[in-house]
Amino acid sequence: IQLFLFIMLPSTVGIMTLAFPLNTVFYGPDKTGASLLFWASLLSILLAFFMLASNMLQGIYQNRYAIKYLLMGLVVKIITQFIFVPLFGLYGPLLATFFGFLLTCYLTVKRLYKITRFNKQLVLKRGILLTLMVLMMAIPTLIARHLFGMVLSDSHRLSAFVLVILCAIIGGGVYT
């Protein structure tokens, strides 16, 4: 879990920090697309954690529970999607997916703990430490994005690409 957080947290925060220029590089300048990329990248932590946790559960021969929890999450997603799409528009499916996978991950981790009795305190402490490291990475990255953004436009593909590369180098350098 700690290795997962070590890789996923900085990459997700990096994408969130650079959502608009990344969206410009791949799809062209669009505030709505960048906003969706921002929130979808946050959701990616939960999706990736689901894959990790469900594989752990299957690895200890708890396949029935893994499938049961996935189906429960799917039911929550389907029900909430009908509610959230009219309320939140484009963000409705993201929210519905979030709640569905949140339930699935919660149940999976609860089952893993029941079987393995892993050290929750240690995982929590290291998770907090990694989160603080990622925040320390995000601040210089945001500053670099702002400073380079004065010279490089994030509305043109080539300059947005250069902006993303420069900020990624700075963010990655700070994180390592």
C-alpha positions as CSV (number, residue, x, y, z in Angstrom):
1,I,0.0,0.0,0.0
2,Q,2.9,2.3,0.8
3,L,4.5,1.8,-2.5
4,F,1.2,2.4,-4.2
5,L,0.9,5.8,-2.4
6,F,4.5,6.6,-3.1
7,I,3.8,6.4,-6.9
8,M,0.1,7.3,-7.2
9,L,0.0,10.4,-5.0
10,P,2.7,12.5,-6.7
11,S,1.6,11.5,-10.2
12,T,-2.1,12.4,-9.4
13,V,-1.2,15.7,-7.7
14,G,1.1,16.5,-10.7
15,I,-1.7,15.9,-13.1
16,M,-4.1,18.0,-11.0
17,T,-1.5,20.8,-10.8
18,L,-1.0,20.8,-14.5
19,A,-4.5,19.9,-15.6
20,F,-5.1,22.8,-18.0
21,P,-1.8,22.7,-19.9
22,L,-2.0,18.8,-20.0
23,N,-5.5,19.1,-21.4
24,T,-4.2,21.6,-24.0
25,V,-1.4,19.3,-25.1
26,F,-3.7,16.4,-25.7
27,Y,-7.1,18.0,-26.6
28,G,-6.6,21.7,-27.0
29,P,-7.4,24.5,-24.6
30,D,-10.7,23.8,-22.8
31,K,-11.6,24.8,-19.2
32,T,-14.3,22.2,-18.9
33,G,-12.0,19.4,-20.2
34,A,-9.3,20.6,-17.8
35,S,-11.7,20.6,-14.9
36,L,-12.8,17.1,-15.7
37,L,-9.2,16.0,-16.0
38,F,-8.5,17.5,-12.6
39,W,-11.3,15.6,-10.9
40,A,-10.9,12.4,-12.8
41,S,-7.2,12.3,-11.8
42,L,-8.2,12.6,-8.2
43,L,-10.6,9.7,-8.7
44,S,-7.8,7.7,-10.2
45,I,-6.3,7.2,-6.8
46,L,-9.4,5.4,-5.7
47,L,-9.6,3.3,-8.9
48,A,-6.0,2.3,-8.6
49,F,-6.4,1.5,-4.9
50,F,-9.4,-0.7,-5.8
51,M,-7.3,-2.7,-8.2
52,L,-4.5,-3.1,-5.6
53,A,-6.8,-4.0,-2.7
54,S,-9.0,-6.4,-4.7
55,N,-6.0,-8.2,-6.0
56,M,-4.7,-8.6,-2.5
57,L,-8.1,-10.0,-1.5
58,Q,-8.0,-12.4,-4.4
59,G,-4.4,-13.3,-3.6
60,I,-5.5,-14.7,-0.2
61,Y,-8.3,-16.7,-1.8
62,Q,-11.2,-14.3,-1.0
63,N,-12.5,-14.1,-4.6
64,R,-16.1,-14.4,-3.6
65,Y,-15.8,-11.3,-1.4
66,A,-13.9,-9.3,-4.0
67,I,-16.7,-9.9,-6.5
68,K,-19.4,-9.3,-4.0
69,Y,-17.9,-5.9,-3.0
70,L,-17.4,-4.9,-6.6
71,L,-21.0,-5.7,-7.4
72,M,-22.1,-3.7,-4.3
73,G,-20.0,-0.7,-5.5
74,L,-21.5,-1.1,-9.0
75,V,-25.1,-1.0,-7.6
76,V,-24.2,2.2,-5.6
77,K,-22.6,3.7,-8.8
78,I,-25.7,3.0,-10.9
79,I,-28.2,4.3,-8.3
80,T,-26.2,7.5,-7.6
81,Q,-25.5,8.1,-11.3
82,F,-29.2,8.5,-11.9
83,I,-29.3,11.1,-9.1
84,F,-26.0,12.9,-9.7
85,V,-26.1,13.4,-13.5
86,P,-29.2,15.7,-13.3
87,L,-27.7,17.5,-10.3
88,F,-24.1,17.8,-11.3
89,G,-24.1,17.4,-15.1
90,L,-20.7,16.3,-16.5
91,Y,-19.4,15.7,-12.9
92,G,-22.3,13.4,-12.0
93,P,-20.7,10.2,-13.4
94,L,-17.4,11.0,-11.6
95,L,-19.2,11.5,-8.3
96,A,-21.2,8.3,-8.8
97,T,-18.0,6.3,-9.6
98,F,-16.3,7.9,-6.6
99,F,-19.1,6.7,-4.2
100,G,-19.3,3.3,-5.8
101,F,-15.5,2.6,-5.5
102,L,-15.3,4.2,-2.1
103,L,-17.8,1.6,-0.8
104,T,-15.9,-1.2,-2.6
105,C,-12.5,-0.1,-1.2
106,Y,-13.8,0.4,2.3
107,L,-15.3,-3.1,2.3
108,T,-12.2,-4.7,0.8
109,V,-9.9,-3.0,3.3
110,K,-12.1,-4.0,6.1
111,R,-12.0,-7.6,5.0
112,L,-8.3,-7.5,4.4
113,Y,-7.8,-6.2,8.0
114,K,-10.1,-8.9,9.4
115,I,-8.0,-11.6,7.8
116,T,-4.4,-10.2,8.0
117,R,-4.6,-7.8,11.0
118,F,-2.1,-5.5,9.2
119,N,-0.7,-2.6,11.2
120,K,-3.2,0.2,10.5
121,Q,-1.3,2.8,12.5
122,L,1.9,2.2,10.5
123,V,0.1,2.5,7.2
124,L,-1.7,5.6,8.4
125,K,1.5,7.3,9.6
126,R,3.4,6.5,6.3
127,G,0.4,7.6,4.3
128,I,0.4,11.0,6.1
129,L,4.1,11.3,5.6
130,L,3.8,10.6,1.9
131,T,0.9,13.1,1.6
132,L,3.1,15.8,3.3
133,M,5.9,15.0,0.9
134,V,3.5,15.4,-2.1
135,L,2.3,18.7,-0.7
136,M,5.9,19.9,-0.5
137,M,6.2,18.9,-4.1
138,A,3.0,20.6,-5.2
139,I,3.9,24.0,-3.9
140,P,7.1,24.5,-6.0
141,T,5.3,23.0,-8.9
142,L,2.5,25.5,-8.6
143,I,5.0,28.3,-8.2
144,A,6.9,27.1,-11.3
145,R,3.7,26.8,-13.3
146,H,2.8,30.4,-12.4
147,L,6.3,31.7,-13.2
148,F,6.7,29.8,-16.4
149,G,3.1,30.6,-17.3
150,M,4.1,34.3,-17.5
151,V,6.3,33.4,-20.4
152,L,4.7,30.3,-21.8
153,S,1.1,30.2,-22.8
154,D,-0.9,27.2,-21.6
155,S,-3.4,27.8,-24.4
156,H,-1.1,26.7,-27.2
157,R,0.0,23.0,-27.6
158,L,3.7,23.5,-28.0
159,S,4.2,26.0,-25.2
160,A,1.8,24.0,-22.9
161,F,4.0,20.9,-23.6
162,V,7.1,22.8,-22.6
163,L,5.4,24.2,-19.5
164,V,4.3,20.6,-18.5
165,I,7.9,19.3,-19.0
166,L,9.5,22.1,-17.0
167,C,7.0,21.8,-14.2
168,A,7.3,18.0,-14.1
169,I,11.1,18.2,-13.9
170,I,10.8,20.7,-11.0
171,G,8.1,18.6,-9.2
172,G,9.9,15.4,-9.7
173,G,13.2,16.9,-8.6
174,V,11.6,18.2,-5.4
175,Y,9.8,14.9,-4.7
176,T,13.0,12.8,-5.1
